[in-house]
């Protein structure tokens, strides 16, 4: 069985490594931001809904220790590091497919010269408790679709390889509407929750927060339509509320990043959507909340 190389030893990367290992698949977790680190094994423990616990001893290495990556390459780093990572990978990947586990719009652009590029839209939340312990809540099976290169057979193989009982994936023929839908939903969670210093459940608990979410979704849907992507407002809001209920008590990644003094991905969410708008006045709230979130992360 071909190996899966997961670049990014964060909350999602570690959970994916544990799930794949428990499913009998060969996986290596690569720390892309560390050079020449020693290879070691680490026991990682994941708490699932209903307090079910899974754990596995995972191989952790650094990208600089590999001359080539022959297998499926899954990228789980924050999207602001994509340009540097693509430059590092260009001499290490000859034919291996690259699968981006990232939020936002146009995050794949720096990888488009690679043989085959796929996007996964994650419907799951993961929150670290410590370096080796995480809480993980899957919301739905996460779709994977082709962006450049590859074919339907390869797509099906990748989805099947990554799919596990606790972290599910499926092949999706048209991924762009799903990318936009998730980007819009993330624009709400990743701006409102950090600014209010609250968890994801705020939208199903608080009518005022829900009203703000509805305004942001309305603005973003106008931009999506301008870009040729037509989404149903009711379906987007239903998905937003489903995520809010299922991840009640969990903190969105942008708030975690701000609290840990790390850069955020707001540039590929609110600010990216606002930047695509034909008329600036149609995205006043989306842009403002994005700018405030960016400012908060810089203070």
Secondary structure, 3 states (H helix, E strand, C coil): CCCEEEECCCHHHHHHHHHHHHCCCCEEEEECCCCCCCCEEEEEEEECHHHCEEEEEEEEEEHHHCCCCCCEEEECCCHHHHHHHHHHHCCCCCCCCEEECCCCCCCCHHHCCCCCEEEEECCEEEEECCCCEEEEEECCCEEEEEEECCCHHHHHHHHHHHCCCCCCEEECCCCHHHHHHHHHHHHHHHHHHHHHCCCCCHHHHCHHHHHHHHHHHHHHHHHHHHCCCCCCHHHHHHHHHHHHHHCCCCCCHHHHHHHCCCCCCHHHCHHHHHHHCCCHHHHHHHHHHHHHHHHHHHC
